[in-house]
């Protein structure tokens, strides 16, 4: 099974693998051996779409020269373009849109001629964690109701729907009992959790309940929209040792004109205020954000506002996207589209500045001692590969520590930072 896209899509992949495992299928890592190949696609931006289509075409070759009998595509790209894909890719035996997940196994079992009485839908409690033995994502909601003008998620995944808290906690306890030590809470907007089913923001309460679960050492939550970061949420993060002092806040821009066109709920003043408050209340907090350059109508003045804000704020972690024109979104209809060369130049300018900011931020860590989680080891086993509270897996940096042969994967260790590398990684030593 191949996975593309975000961590929320990854959880769907893990639940799908769980169904096959329950049905006594062997999960293989080599596509040459597979009789069934499934690609869970992403349809968020153009580059992700092309990556998924290329994978489908590559996997189709195993139907000609390999064991593959059935090729299945599912996920966000299928949800958006199912009819077009069915015409363009006859090599695929079954396309499964997200709307069909309630009948997922019925459709797959019909295709492969293996009728069973298994549960028909994806089940969080049956998922097979694919992120190792110590870290797992915990999805608390589906969809999004924010309606940012550049984003296709509401059209793909539908409106925001929170899961019941008791179901989330049951899943978290199962993960903890299986040895998971780090839980990463995810949704398109985690800070809106509960507003649709409880009538109020419930993320702070959920985090406090997760802290009570034995076995879980670290808890993170990703994608906290600035307008919903409350004083209560800041206090919960501040006062609970299990919760990593890490805020992932997708700001997207700083110019009020651009924010308004994006249909964002924050303005420049509220953005500055919330960052100042978080940093004041939580010393050593890590703030990660993402920005979009080249949004339709973005002027040089708008970009300069954004650039100056990043320069002044000095985010610990920052990523930049070049605006991608997505079918069906309001922003795609705006006439003042920005030239791709201008987007690239603005992207390069911010990333060049952020490299310098990150270098300074990392060098400030030298000489300090951190608790770190061992993710694994380098290829030659020479180094321990670990992360502190400052880093999320596959997105941020790694701490490389000389291996003494006594440390195990999944173990928490103490290390002192002795140097910083240019690629956002750190070098440490065991203490």
Secondary structure in CASP SS format (residue, H / E / C, confidence):
PFRMAT SS
TARGET T0000
AUTHOR 0000-0000-0000
METHOD secondary structure of the structure
MODEL  1
X C 1.00
X E 1.00
X E 1.00
X C 1.00
X C 1.00
X C 1.00
X H 1.00
X H 1.00
X H 1.00
X H 1.00
X H 1.00
X H 1.00
X H 1.00
X H 1.00
X H 1.00
X H 1.00
X H 1.00
X H 1.00
X H 1.00
X H 1.00
X H 1.00
X H 1.00
X C 1.00
X C 1.00
X C 1.00
X C 1.00
X C 1.00
X C 1.00
X C 1.00
X C 1.00
X C 1.00
X C 1.00
X C 1.00
X C 1.00
X C 1.00
X E 1.00
X E 1.00
X E 1.00
X E 1.00
X E 1.00
X E 1.00
X C 1.00
X C 1.00
X C 1.00
X C 1.00
X H 1.00
X H 1.00
X H 1.00
X H 1.00
X H 1.00
X H 1.00
X H 1.00
X H 1.00
X H 1.00
X H 1.00
X H 1.00
X H 1.00
X H 1.00
X H 1.00
X H 1.00
X H 1.00
X H 1.00
X H 1.00
X H 1.00
X C 1.00
X C 1.00
X C 1.00
X C 1.00
X C 1.00
X E 1.00
X E 1.00
X E 1.00
X E 1.00
X E 1.00
X E 1.00
X H 1.00
X H 1.00
X H 1.00
X H 1.00
X H 1.00
X H 1.00
X H 1.00
X H 1.00
X H 1.00
X H 1.00
X H 1.00
X H 1.00
X H 1.00
X C 1.00
X C 1.00
X C 1.00
X C 1.00
X C 1.00
X E 1.00
X E 1.00
X E 1.00
X C 1.00
X H 1.00
X H 1.00
X H 1.00
X H 1.00
X H 1.00
X H 1.00
X H 1.00
X H 1.00
X H 1.00
X H 1.00
X H 1.00
X H 1.00
X H 1.00
X H 1.00
X C 1.00
X C 1.00
X C 1.00
X C 1.00
X C 1.00
X C 1.00
X C 1.00
X C 1.00
X C 1.00
X C 1.00
X C 1.00
X C 1.00
X H 1.00
X H 1.00
X H 1.00
X C 1.00
X C 1.00
X C 1.00
X C 1.00
X C 1.00
X C 1.00
X C 1.00
X C 1.00
X E 1.00
X E 1.00
X E 1.00
X E 1.00
X E 1.00
X C 1.00
X E 1.00
X E 1.00
X C 1.00
X C 1.00
X C 1.00
X C 1.00
X C 1.00
X C 1.00
X C 1.00
X C 1.00
X C 1.00
X C 1.00
X H 1.00
X H 1.00
X H 1.00
X H 1.00
X H 1.00
X C 1.00
X C 1.00
X C 1.00
X E 1.00
X E 1.00
X C 1.00
X C 1.00
X H 1.00
X H 1.00
X H 1.00
X H 1.00
X H 1.00
X H 1.00
X H 1.00
X H 1.00
X H 1.00
X H 1.00
X H 1.00
X H 1.00
X H 1.00
X C 1.00
X C 1.00
X C 1.00
X C 1.00
X E 1.00
X E 1.00
X E 1.00
X E 1.00
X E 1.00
X C 1.00
X C 1.00
X C 1.00
X H 1.00
X H 1.00
X H 1.00
X C 1.00
X C 1.00
X C 1.00
X C 1.00
X C 1.00
X C 1.00
X C 1.00
X C 1.00
X C 1.00
X C 1.00
X H 1.00
X H 1.00
X H 1.00
X H 1.00
X H 1.00
X H 1.00
X H 1.00
X H 1.00
X H 1.00
X C 1.00
X C 1.00
X C 1.00
X C 1.00
X C 1.00
X C 1.00
X E 1.00
X E 1.00
X E 1.00
X E 1.00
X C 1.00
X C 1.00
X C 1.00
X C 1.00
X H 1.00
X H 1.00
X H 1.00
X C 1.00
X C 1.00
X H 1.00
X H 1.00
X H 1.00
X H 1.00
X H 1.00
X H 1.00
X H 1.00
X H 1.00
X H 1.00
X C 1.00
X C 1.00
X C 1.00
X E 1.00
X C 1.00
X C 1.00
X E 1.00
X E 1.00
X E 1.00
X C 1.00
X C 1.00
X C 1.00
X E 1.00
X C 1.00
X C 1.00
X C 1.00
X H 1.00
X H 1.00
X H 1.00
X H 1.00
X H 1.00
X H 1.00
X C 1.00
X C 1.00
X C 1.00
X C 1.00
X C 1.00
X C 1.00
X H 1.00
X H 1.00
X H 1.00
X H 1.00
X H 1.00
X H 1.00
X H 1.00
X H 1.00
X H 1.00
X H 1.00
X H 1.00
X H 1.00
X H 1.00
X H 1.00
X C 1.00
X C 1.00
X C 1.00
X C 1.00
X E 1.00
X E 1.00
X E 1.00
X E 1.00
X E 1.00
X E 1.00
X E 1.00
X E 1.00
X C 1.00
X C 1.00
X C 1.00
X C 1.00
X C 1.00
X C 1.00
X H 1.00
X H 1.00
X H 1.00
X H 1.00
X H 1.00
X H 1.00
X H 1.00
X H 1.00
X H 1.00
X H 1.00
X H 1.00
X H 1.00
X H 1.00
X H 1.00
X C 1.00
X C 1.00
X C 1.00
X E 1.00
X E 1.00
X E 1.00
X E 1.00
X E 1.00
X E 1.00
X C 1.00
X C 1.00
X C 1.00
X C 1.00
X C 1.00
X C 1.00
X C 1.00
X H 1.00
X H 1.00
X H 1.00
X H 1.00
X C 1.00
X C 1.00
X C 1.00
X C 1.00
X C 1.00
X C 1.00
X H 1.00
X H 1.00
X H 1.00
X H 1.00
X H 1.00
X H 1.00
X H 1.00
X H 1.00
X H 1.00
X H 1.00
X H 1.00
X H 1.00
X H 1.00
X H 1.00
X H 1.00
X H 1.00
X H 1.00
X H 1.00
X H 1.00
X H 1.00
X H 1.00
X H 1.00
X H 1.00
X H 1.00
X C 1.00
X C 1.00
X C 1.00
X C 1.00
X C 1.00
X E 1.00
X E 1.00
X E 1.00
X E 1.00
X E 1.00
X E 1.00
X E 1.00
X E 1.00
X E 1.00
X C 1.00
X C 1.00
X C 1.00
X C 1.00
X C 1.00
X E 1.00
X E 1.00
X E 1.00
X E 1.00
X E 1.00
X C 1.00
X C 1.00
X C 1.00
X C 1.00
X C 1.00
X C 1.00
X C 1.00
X C 1.00
X C 1.00
X C 1.00
X C 1.00
X E 1.00
X E 1.00
X E 1.00
X E 1.00
X C 1.00
X C 1.00
X C 1.00
X C 1.00
X C 1.00
X C 1.00
X C 1.00
X C 1.00
X C 1.00
X E 1.00
X E 1.00
X E 1.00
X E 1.00
X E 1.00
X E 1.00
X E 1.00
X E 1.00
X E 1.00
X C 1.00
X C 1.00
X C 1.00
X C 1.00
X C 1.00
X E 1.00
X E 1.00
X E 1.00
X E 1.00
X E 1.00
X C 1.00
END
